Every structure is written in C-alpha cells, then in structure tokens.
Amino acid sequence: MIFKQIIKEKEGCTSYLIGSEKSKTCIIVDPTENIKDFVDIAKKNNVRIAGIIETHTHADHLSGAKELSERIGADIHMYESAKPLFRVQKLKEGQHIKFGDVEIEILLNTRTSAKIKV
C-alpha cells in the first residue's frame, strides 16, 4: 500500500494519496485547488488516479476535486447528504471502496462529513 500525506502548511490543509502498488491505482482524498501537485505525486509513485474522495465541504480552502475529476476522468465521492453543484458518487456509512489490494471503509462521523478507514 502507498500512503502519502500532502500538507499545505500555508493553507492549513492536508490531502492524501492512498494507492495500491498491485493495481497501480490510487485515490486522492481532499484535493486542494492546485491539482498539478496530485497529478505529479501520482506520476512519481507510478499510479493512476482512479477516484477522488471529499470528506467534507471545504470552507477552509478551495477544493480541486471538480477540476481534477474533469482532467483525469475519475469520479468524485462525497458523503450522502452533500449537495454539491456537480455530479458526485454518494458515500454511505459502512460502504467499502476497493482498488487493487487496498480497501477503504467509509465512516460517517456527522451528517456533513465522512472519515475513511484503510
């Protein structure tokens, strides 16, 4: 398993790349608006971005999820009560997302955010 934390200290934001060496795929969790960083880190780790997870709506920074999704053709996943202005795959409590040898479990901690368990 590949697990990379991408910290943007200036913005006070943390994003993650969680990947499978076996399938050469990954997901990006909570991407910030500079999507080039995520494309570059995926390329550096020799994985294809297969999905994007937003754990909450971002009042603290601009999300890059929609732009990243459009650029690479991956789905955006958000908690089921989210009401974004664009198409997303809704996440449900206890749902599992599997890619390669990595499985993520969705844990909703409130009606407005989600946690993931790897």
N, C-alpha and C positions, 0 to 999 in steps of 0.2 A: 504494500500500500504506500502511496505517496501522500504526504500531508504537508502542505506549505501554508504558512500564515503570512499574509501580506499586510503589513502595518503601515498606515499612512499617518504618521505622528502629527504632521501639520494639521490634518483634518480631524484627527482623533478617531479614525476609522480602522476597522480590521476586517479583512476579507480572507477567504480561504480557497485553496485549491485542494481537492481531495481526489486522488486518482488511483487507478488500477494499472500496475505495471503489466499485468497479464493481458488485459484487453487494450492497453494503450489509450484509455479514455479517462476523462475526469469531469468533475462538476466544479463550478465556481459558486461560492457562497458569498452573498452580499457584495457584488462588484461595485466599485466606485466609478465615477464618470470617466476616468482615463482608462479606457478598455485596452489600449495598446499594452499596458502592463500585464494584463491577464493573457492576452494572445502570446506575448513574449515568454511568460513563465511557463505556459503550456508547451510551447515550442521547445524551450530549454529542457523540459522534462520529458520530451518526446511523447506527449499525449495529445489527444484531440478533445476539445471541449464538447461534451455530449449533453450538457444541461446546465442550467443556472437556477440557483435557489435563493430567493429573497426571504429572509427570516422575519422581516418587519418592514413597514413602510418607513422611509428614511427622512425624518425631519432634520436630522443632523448633517446630512450631506446629499449630494445628487447621486442617484444610482445610475450605473452604466448598463443595467440589465437589458433594457429595451434595445439600445444601440448594439450591445454585444450579441444579443439574440439575432438581430437583423443581419449583422456581419457574418456570423458563423452558422446560422440556421438551426440553432438549438432552442428548445423550449425553455420558458421561464416557469418555475414552480413557486407558488405562494400559498400561504395559509388560506383555508377555505372561506373565511369571512372578509378577505381583502376585496376591495373594489377598485382595482386599477383601471385606467382608461385604455388599456390594451389587453390583448388576449394572453391569458396565463393558464397553466395547469394547476388546478386547485389541490392543495395538500390536505389530507385528513389525518387525524390523530391515529397513530399506530401504523400508518402506511409505510411501506418499505420501497426504497428505490435501490435497485441493484445494477451494477455495471462491473463486468469482469468478476474479480474475486472480492469486491467491496460492496457492502450493503449498508445503507443508511436508513435509520428508523426516524420517523417524524414524531416529535413530541411537542404538542401544542401547549405552551405554558400560559397563554391567555387567549382571549378571542382575537387579539390583534398581533400575535407573533407566533413564531414556531422555533423550536430547538431541534437540532438533529443529533442523533446518536450514531456513531460509526462503529 
